[in-house]
Amino acid sequence: MTQAHTPATPGDTQTARKSPGRRLASIDALRGLVMVLMLLDHLRETWIVLVPMPDPVDARTVMPALAIARFAASFCAPVFVALTGLAAYLFARSHTPGETAGFLIKRGLLLMAIDVVYLSPLYWGVVPQPTFWLQVIWCLGLCMILLAALIRLPRPAHIALGLVLVCGHNLLDPIRLQQGDTLFPLWALVHQRDVIALPFGFIAKTTYPILPWLGVMLLGHAIGPWFGHDVAPVVRVRRLVRLGVGMIGAFVVLRLLNVYGDAPWYVVKGSGVRTVISFLSMTKYPPSLLFLLPTLGGGALMLALLEMRGGAWLIEKLAVFGAAPMFFYLFHLTVLRLLYHGALAWWGPTTGSVFMVDGYGWVIGWYVALIVPLYYPTAWFSRLKQRRRDIAWLRFF
């Protein structure tokens, strides 16, 4: 979606005409970076399936390597959701509001269908009963549909609503509904991570309640004007740095106060490392204010850095992953499932009824080994999208 932009007018300078390409490359590179980080977390889920990883993690018992990897992966969903909102703005620059809303609705419905019809069944045979995991792809799709409904609101309304949802949703945490309550299914989809019983023995797990994520998408959409042709790159970088530093600073202050935004952190006696883990361990499901502040702030700083380093070899490679994000997402999860079931069939269960490696070093080894093999199919699909713009469905991936 980020490839759509308004063509330069005849009066634009050569620098202005070139800046959109560098800008879009930096956005794709940031999206690619979070996809690569996401691979590490999904490898952990694949090969260490029985190691408990509560949300937030227990700093007193968690393996430090897992805690560090989880914190690194924490940037993935917030940055990706914010970039989806930004991409919607960039798409709208060359389309009418009706066309933009139509695209968001169609893509949103497609993402929701993919999560239910394809991604959830990938895990059947590992989980104890058929489960529909309403995860980040479902959440993205539903938020895109809601963004389509709000697309005609002015930018100040997007900013105000986004801030209210991101900063204020933790005030709703004391509201807990139970199975059988009239509004329980809706509340589980909107704010309360829970399990919804479905007919025929199926269940749905609302891993990504949408309320705060909609706020993140709206705020991502609201910074779209920073990427206008009339905004110099140095100005955009300055704004991103100020935003990032401000959000991280707000996180540090609120976290030290320990009064709002997440469960309190604590000192782990005799372990400075575990105390830091406690400080950095926040709630992701749904994302707390203190989870979103450093991850979105860090994302803004990373985007500023990528803007300044446009054209570097690594950025070009990361942009390949970011230019075909849905293809990479589906492809790498499918490969991980095939590898897992292959290992289970070959070696048999090693822990209870599942196959599980006995150390995190194996996860790092798989990570290094898979980056390049996953890159080439993604690069092929990315080039196909660029070459065959006449194939409409490719732009959804």
C-alpha positions, 0 to 999 in steps of 0.5 A: 500500500505504501507504493501509492503516491501522488505524482510530482507536479511539473513545478517540483524540483528534482529533489522533491521528485526523488524524495518519495522513493527514499521515503517509501523505501524507509517505510518498507525497510521499517516494516521489513525490520519488524517482520524479521524480528517477528520471525524470532518470536515465532521460532520461539513459539514453534520450538519451545512451545511448553516454556511458560511465557505469561503476559507480562513475563514473570521476571523472577522465573523467566529465562533472560534470553526469552525475556530479551527476545520477547522485548525485541519482538514487542516492537512488531505489532505496534509498529506494523499497525501504525504503519498500516494507518500511515499506508492508508493515508499514503494510499488516499493521496491518489484515491478518493475517500470512497476508493480508499474506504472500499480498499480498506474494507476489502483488504480488512475482510480478506485479512480476517478470512485468512486468519480464520480459514488458513492461519488458525488451522495451521495450529490444529494438531498442536493445540488441544482442540480446534481453536480460532486464534483471532490474532494480529491479522484478524485485528489488522483487518477489523481495524482497517474496516473501522478506519474505513468508517472513520476515514472522512473525519478530519485529522484532529478527530483522528488524533483525539480519538487515537489518543483517547483509545491509546492513553485511556483504555487501561481505565476499562481494565476493572470491567470484567465480563464472564461467559454467559454475560450478554455483552461478553463476546463483544467485550472480549473482541473489544477489550478483554482478552478471553475465550469465546465458546463456539458451536460444535466444540470450537473456541475463539481466543481474542488474543488481540482485542481491538480497542487500543490497536484502533487507536494506534492505527488512527495515530499512524494515519494522523502522521501521514502529512509529515510524509507530504511532498512539501515536507523536507526530509530533515523536517520529517526526521526532526519530527520523528526524533522528537516524537520518539524521544518524547514517547520513550521519556513519557514511558520512563516517567510513568513507569517509575511512578508505577501508578497507571498504564500497566501492572507495577514493576518490582525489584528482584532482590539480588538480580539487577538483570531481572529487575530490568526485565521487570521494568521492561515487561509490559502487558501486550494482550491488550497492549497497555499504554506503557507497552505502546509508549516505548515500542511506538517511540522506538519505531519513530526513532528507527524510521528516522534513522532509516530516513537518514540512511536511505539507499544503504544495502541493509535497508534495501534488503529489509525493504524487500520483506516490507514490500510484501509483508502478507506474503512473508507472514503467511509463507514463514508461518507455513514453513515453521509449521511444516518444519515442526510437524516434520521434526515431530514425525521424525524424532517423535515427541520429546516433552509430553505429546510435543517435540521441543528443543532443550535450549534457546540456542537452537532457536537462534540457530534456526533463526540464522539458518532461515533468514536467507531461504525466506528472503529469496521467495519474498524477493521474487513475490515483491518483484512480481508485485512491482512488475504486474500491477495489472493483477489487482489482487497482488496489491493485497499482499 
